[in-house]
């Protein structure tokens, strides 16, 4: 068998396929089970793309793949922000937030490119031997909290039937955040590979996100703005 990956790296690589497949499943469901606006189909397509680079980064671990992995994760959350704003806000508001968030994320990607060029990278949130977050990962957390806030500011307009799924998506996000604090190689009790579990939890979170949107649009279709 041709493999030189450590057990944690192999677990991270294989579970990366769950991210890819969850995006593909959500994209298919958004066409076949209940049509969703193009802005949400774009989100699901972005999940597929980041899944490809998640597998690539953990499988081959080059600096370019690391930037593509984190960078496409930033793309996913940026696309989610745009989709939420497209559901509820005027185009002018959507464009302002999209521009500000997009510029910040581009700066984050440029920062990661600088880290790759210099070979110097430090945790901006350091949790010691357990792990922590580098700059791009910390920015991803900020983006995710912003997306969550954008949903909750519109909670009065979300149909009652969809709200349990919104709470579920939020809970899954928080569990994933806890798992993501660990380094990719941190494993406890032989089978508790934190980063690999984060991939799995995130994949189910994306499917819950699709289900939330499915119920939301079925109960109260929103005008499509693209």
DAGIHU-V184348 format. One record per residue. N is the residue number from 1. RES is the residue in one small letter. SS is DSSP state (helix for helix, strand for strand, loop for the rest). BURIAL is + if it has 24 or more other ideal C-beta (glycine too) atoms within 12 Angstrom, else -. D_FIRST is the distance of its C-alpha to the first C-alpha in Angstrom with 2 decimals. Layout:
BEGIN
n & res & ss & burial & d_first
N & RES & SS & BURIAL & D_FIRST
N & RES & SS & BURIAL & D_FIRST
END
This chain:
BEGIN
n & res & ss & burial & d_first
1 & x & loop & - & 0.00
2 & x & loop & - & 3.81
3 & x & loop & - & 6.15
4 & x & loop & - & 9.40
5 & x & loop & - & 11.44
6 & x & loop & - & 13.62
7 & x & helix & - & 14.00
8 & x & helix & + & 17.20
9 & x & helix & + & 15.96
10 & x & helix & + & 13.13
11 & x & helix & + & 16.00
12 & x & helix & + & 18.30
13 & x & helix & + & 16.19
14 & x & helix & + & 15.66
15 & x & helix & + & 19.31
16 & x & helix & + & 20.40
17 & x & helix & + & 19.91
18 & x & helix & + & 22.63
19 & x & helix & + & 24.99
20 & x & helix & + & 24.43
21 & x & helix & + & 24.88
22 & x & helix & + & 27.90
23 & x & helix & + & 29.60
24 & x & helix & + & 28.98
25 & x & helix & + & 30.31
26 & x & helix & + & 33.33
27 & x & helix & + & 34.02
28 & x & helix & - & 34.02
29 & x & helix & + & 36.15
30 & x & helix & + & 38.55
31 & x & helix & - & 39.25
32 & x & helix & - & 39.17
33 & x & loop & - & 40.21
34 & x & loop & - & 42.83
35 & x & loop & - & 43.39
36 & x & loop & + & 43.24
37 & x & loop & + & 44.69
38 & x & helix & - & 42.83
39 & x & helix & + & 42.54
40 & x & helix & + & 40.34
41 & x & helix & + & 38.24
42 & x & helix & + & 37.70
43 & x & helix & + & 36.48
44 & x & helix & + & 33.88
45 & x & helix & + & 32.75
46 & x & helix & + & 32.42
47 & x & helix & + & 30.14
48 & x & helix & + & 27.78
49 & x & helix & + & 27.92
50 & x & helix & + & 27.29
51 & x & helix & + & 24.33
52 & x & helix & + & 22.73
53 & x & helix & + & 23.42
54 & x & helix & + & 22.41
55 & x & helix & + & 18.85
56 & x & helix & + & 19.13
57 & x & helix & + & 20.67
58 & x & helix & + & 18.26
59 & x & helix & + & 15.19
60 & x & helix & - & 16.77
61 & x & loop & - & 19.80
62 & x & loop & - & 22.34
63 & x & helix & + & 26.01
64 & x & helix & - & 26.79
65 & x & helix & + & 24.25
66 & x & helix & + & 25.75
67 & x & helix & + & 29.17
68 & x & helix & + & 28.17
69 & x & helix & + & 26.59
70 & x & helix & + & 29.72
71 & x & helix & + & 32.03
72 & x & helix & + & 31.01
73 & x & helix & + & 31.31
74 & x & helix & + & 34.82
75 & x & helix & + & 35.36
76 & x & helix & + & 34.58
77 & x & helix & + & 37.10
78 & x & helix & + & 39.63
79 & x & helix & + & 39.38
80 & x & helix & + & 39.99
81 & x & helix & + & 43.02
82 & x & helix & + & 44.36
83 & x & helix & + & 43.85
84 & x & helix & + & 45.77
85 & x & helix & + & 48.52
86 & x & helix & + & 48.66
87 & x & helix & + & 49.24
88 & x & helix & + & 52.07
89 & x & loop & + & 53.47
90 & x & loop & - & 55.58
91 & x & helix & - & 53.94
92 & x & helix & - & 55.61
93 & x & helix & - & 54.05
94 & x & helix & + & 50.62
95 & x & helix & - & 50.91
96 & x & helix & - & 52.08
97 & x & helix & + & 49.31
98 & x & helix & + & 46.68
99 & x & helix & - & 47.95
100 & x & helix & - & 48.11
101 & x & helix & + & 44.70
102 & x & helix & - & 43.13
103 & x & helix & - & 44.72
104 & x & helix & + & 43.51
105 & x & helix & + & 39.91
106 & x & helix & - & 40.16
107 & x & helix & - & 41.44
108 & x & helix & + & 38.45
109 & x & helix & + & 36.07
110 & x & helix & - & 38.20
111 & x & helix & + & 37.97
112 & x & helix & + & 34.15
113 & x & helix & - & 34.37
114 & x & helix & - & 36.74
115 & x & helix & + & 34.35
116 & x & helix & + & 31.63
117 & x & helix & - & 34.19
118 & x & helix & - & 35.57
119 & x & loop & - & 32.43
120 & x & loop & - & 34.55
121 & x & loop & - & 33.65
122 & x & loop & - & 35.29
123 & x & loop & - & 35.36
124 & x & loop & - & 38.51
125 & x & strand & - & 38.11
126 & x & strand & - & 36.88
127 & x & loop & - & 35.92
128 & x & helix & - & 35.10
129 & x & helix & - & 31.99
130 & x & helix & - & 31.09
131 & x & strand & + & 30.76
132 & x & strand & - & 33.12
133 & x & strand & + & 33.62
134 & x & loop & + & 33.75
135 & x & helix & + & 36.44
136 & x & helix & + & 34.55
137 & x & helix & + & 33.38
138 & x & helix & + & 36.94
139 & x & helix & + & 38.27
140 & x & helix & + & 35.95
141 & x & helix & + & 37.48
142 & x & helix & + & 40.93
143 & x & helix & + & 40.22
144 & x & helix & + & 39.03
145 & x & helix & - & 42.19
146 & x & helix & + & 44.30
147 & x & helix & + & 42.85
148 & x & helix & + & 43.53
149 & x & helix & - & 47.06
150 & x & helix & + & 47.69
151 & x & helix & + & 46.96
152 & x & helix & - & 49.03
153 & x & loop & - & 52.00
154 & x & loop & + & 52.22
155 & x & helix & - & 51.69
156 & x & helix & - & 55.24
157 & x & helix & - & 54.37
158 & x & loop & + & 51.18
159 & x & loop & - & 51.91
160 & x & helix & - & 52.11
161 & x & helix & - & 49.51
162 & x & helix & + & 46.88
163 & x & helix & - & 47.58
164 & x & helix & - & 45.45
165 & x & helix & + & 42.44
166 & x & helix & + & 43.44
167 & x & helix & - & 43.61
168 & x & helix & - & 40.20
169 & x & helix & + & 38.67
170 & x & helix & + & 40.44
171 & x & helix & - & 39.19
172 & x & helix & + & 35.57
173 & x & helix & + & 36.02
174 & x & helix & - & 37.41
175 & x & helix & - & 34.63
176 & x & helix & + & 32.09
177 & x & helix & + & 34.16
178 & x & helix & - & 34.00
179 & x & helix & + & 30.22
180 & x & helix & + & 29.96
181 & x & loop & + & 31.96
182 & x & strand & + & 28.99
183 & x & loop & + & 26.73
184 & x & loop & + & 23.24
185 & x & loop & - & 21.90
186 & x & loop & + & 24.58
187 & x & strand & + & 23.48
188 & x & strand & - & 26.05
189 & x & loop & - & 26.09
190 & x & loop & - & 22.31
191 & x & loop & - & 21.85
192 & x & strand & - & 24.42
193 & x & strand & + & 22.44
194 & x & helix & + & 25.47
195 & x & helix & + & 24.20
196 & x & helix & + & 21.73
197 & x & helix & + & 24.70
198 & x & helix & + & 26.85
199 & x & helix & + & 24.76
200 & x & helix & + & 25.19
201 & x & helix & + & 28.85
202 & x & helix & + & 29.49
203 & x & helix & + & 28.04
204 & x & helix & + & 30.41
205 & x & helix & + & 33.12
206 & x & helix & + & 32.89
207 & x & helix & + & 33.30
208 & x & helix & + & 36.26
209 & x & helix & + & 37.64
210 & x & helix & + & 37.56
211 & x & helix & + & 39.28
212 & x & helix & + & 41.87
213 & x & helix & + & 42.67
214 & x & helix & + & 42.80
215 & x & helix & + & 45.39
216 & x & helix & + & 47.23
217 & x & helix & + & 47.71
218 & x & helix & - & 48.58
219 & x & helix & - & 51.25
220 & x & loop & - & 52.65
221 & x & loop & - & 51.52
222 & x & loop & + & 51.72
223 & x & loop & - & 53.09
224 & x & loop & - & 50.43
225 & x & loop & - & 50.76
226 & x & loop & - & 47.65
END
